[in-house]
Amino acid sequence: MEYINKTKVKYGRVMSCALDGIQGTLVEIEVSLLPGLPHFEIVGLGDCAVRESRNRVYAAIRNSHYDFPQGRLTASYAPAWLRKEGTGFDLALALAILIASGQLKPAEIDCPCCVFGELSLTGRVKPLPGVICRAVACLNQGISQIIIPQDNYYEAVEIEGVNSLAVTNLRDAAEILSCNYLERMQHNNKIPNKIEYLNNKLSISEKGNSLLNDDSLTLLSKLSGQKKALRAMLIAASGWHHSLLLGSAGCGKTTLARTVPLLLPDMDHESARSVTMVHSVAGKLPQGSGLINRRPYESPHHSVTKVAMIGGGTNPKPGLCSLAHKGVLFLDEMTEFTSGVLDCLRQPLEGQFIDISRHNYNVRWPADFLLIGAANPCKCGNYLEPELQCRCTVESVRRHLDRISGPLLDRMDLVVEMRRLSVQDLTGTVNRAISCEPALEARKKVSQSWIKQYERCSNYGLPPMLNGRVDNTNMVKLFEMDDKLLNYAAGFADQLGLSARGYIRVLRLARTISDLDESRLVKKCHVAEALQFRLQKPV
Amino acid sequence: MSMNYNIKKLARAIWYVQLCRSNHVPTLLQHRILRCAGGLDNIYEIDIKQLLERISVFPERCDKCLYRHCSDCCIELSTRENRFVQERSNHFIAEWQRISLRKEAADHALLHQNDHIFPLCVTDHEYPANLGEVRSKPAVIFCSGPDLTAFNQTHLKITVVGTRKPSPYGIKVTELIVEELSPYNVAIISGLARGIDTCAHNTSIKHSCMTIGVTAGSSDIFYPYENKELQTYMSKNSLIVSEHPPGTKPMKQFFPARNRILSGLADIIIVTESPENSGTLITSFFAAEQNRDVYAVPGNILQKTSSGCNRLIIDGAVLLDNPRQIIDDFKLVRESVNNHSFLTDKPKASKEAFSVEEMAILRCLGEQSMDTDVLVQKTGIDVNRLMSSLSILELSGEIICRRGRYFLTYCSN
């Protein structure tokens, strides 16, 4: 952003930002115009999209009624060792060229400004993925002004401390750069629909972000016969317990899993920001949307590959388990997933993040999802159905469930056995008036139990965590269980032949059940109820 | 010496069985040839061509034939035997004389010399008397176990059969019957299959009662594999019987044939639990054919798991509601000093110990087994309280959960 007014040195410099996972790194874009035959080169480890930007920038500059300078033009992206990808540097490059050729004289203010945006051939500025991540990176680097495409305005505006200046074309951006600080601050008032957007946002937050629309109500009413399963989902949502649903085809496993995001409390600002960042990098953010405030729900088909599940690729992209961050990852037909894909989930289940290491990058994506698996209990699917004859042998039933590896099964706190609804149940659901009362009440219960759990953690000086996340070392202390109860539970576990892990799972569940029950201490009946959700071995 | 003899006999038995099988020799003819030869020991020496000619051309002059033990081979040949002698005997005779087959069998026998398998043919006096009465009995059986005398000396040989996928009720009934009968010097015969069979064997071993397994494959092949331990134990300590030479894997068509040995070995058959269209019913049809008494344990008419048993009772099987009935019917005398009787010692749960909710659950389950959701509907108890009551009942042993449904452990109340 400085113009060195010497006749021989024609040089321009603009800051931009490259992405590495969801972390951003500042990139300095320098352009030097030297005498010689017309030539335009970009150096600094750019990928194809970066090299192609030469053509876009050339056309955009000409079509915005600027002159493209004659001579030998060299653009350098520093740090030069960092791989850069994508189209986000177009706008910065064009501005740097304008500065170098003397057509744009940036205002001499000490407040640095970061620029990102893709250019169309006419000079229009197009939206980008990952703008919110870049904004966060700028904030962390002490840059307080960013020039961004107007379509990305609402996601960047959520980052407080960074002044986002939305532009629609190259001329706009050039104009801002030449303005002084005050003029820049007034720029955003020109953005259309801003008032409407803010009003809309306000009304959403006033409604308590209630996501219970008609669709979800029909969902819940369909399940009114499945008492045990609904109870299980309530517990899963309250304590962040990963669950496995077992049942024949058509017994409502998928429908049940879809209710879980509805039961989860609204995300706080920080969670919403991290969710939006992941979605933004993946390019999954709807155009013109701000922060995501719906809990994500991902249900991949079982043919999903490892990379699609955990992320990766030539240019790092977040996988499904990161897109489901703070929400629900639902694996339908869990036994049909390849074992490699399932076992990849072990790290995120343990640490709530996933590390991807390839030869040219190391990234860490957040992956704090609630895993809900659904599977048929046996090959023919009718193992749990009293009316239908299941021809599977005990051995084949065992083999069927063995497709989910032991370590993964160990992380499933809840196992629910479901069966198809009978005709009476179905008529019951049709006749019953659809009301959102039970759903709203369940949601309220979950929120209350979350508050209780967080309070308990803060009492013991631990970071806030839900019961499903508590590790063994803190458990006995945090769960406020006395020896009598532990002995009682151990007796149960012994009688049922539970493993040590199984025993711990029961304790966790019992704590969540007691939180739902608004009881300070865990009672025997809570342990007894928790036992109903263990995995029963086929006999 | 005896070891050598055993291997020699095993080699001959393997050779004979395989030869007969590959040539489709009718069972009755197999018996005839063995009788003429006077057992397996001299089987290599007989002139099979002459023998076949004699018994086919001059059945009425058989009393003058050269071979010993020829008392019953004078009966006229059946149509199947006739057809065999006329159409396929040439090939059979040629195969009979091939030395290579005998060598192969000897090698085969040597391979299994440590498995303690001893063959018994129809002429051997140890051949189980019950099975001897059966017309379609196997010509040779392969036994593994210490010896047959213990089996022959038992007062009553009982075959206990049932479904492979039993309900808790079926398991309970089987345990109860075997336990009650075990002190009376009986032998419990079963098929070493999953479910009721395994339960019957295990219970009799637990109460040190003689037990015999009849496998569909040979006795050294573990099927189902999860019964490996049980099968190994039984081949060392009691007895496993099979009609196949060692190393034969079970095939689908072997199972019905196995069932005729199951019923043939026994004096009576008890079917503890069987749905309709079950292999168990094949066993009971064989039993009826072989004039064995069939006892069937009745079951809940609302559940399909016992419909086969109920059908048997309709068709004339004896309704078995108390194992004492068998003891009285056969005037069994208690031999072991074990005075424990299951029926008298059955824990009577005091009704006062249960809460109102638990009683309601027990009442509902008394009608029929059901799952949690149906129980919620029937009892009207909240699902969370219901589930904790279910756990408590389950742990106190009153109910049991199978396939997501709850059953009463003692179906009498």
Interface residues (C-beta under 8 A of the other chain):
Chain A: G225 Q226 K227 K228 A229 L230 R231 Y383 L384 P386 Q389 T393 V394 E395 E417 M418 R419 S422 D425 F492 Q495 L496 I513 D517 C525 H526 A528 E529 L531 Q532 Q536 P538 V539
Chain B: R164 K165 R194 P224 Y225 E226 K304 S369 D371 T372 D373 V374 V376 Q377 V383 N384 R385 M387 S388 S389 L390 S391 I392 E394 L395 C401 R402 R403 G404 R405
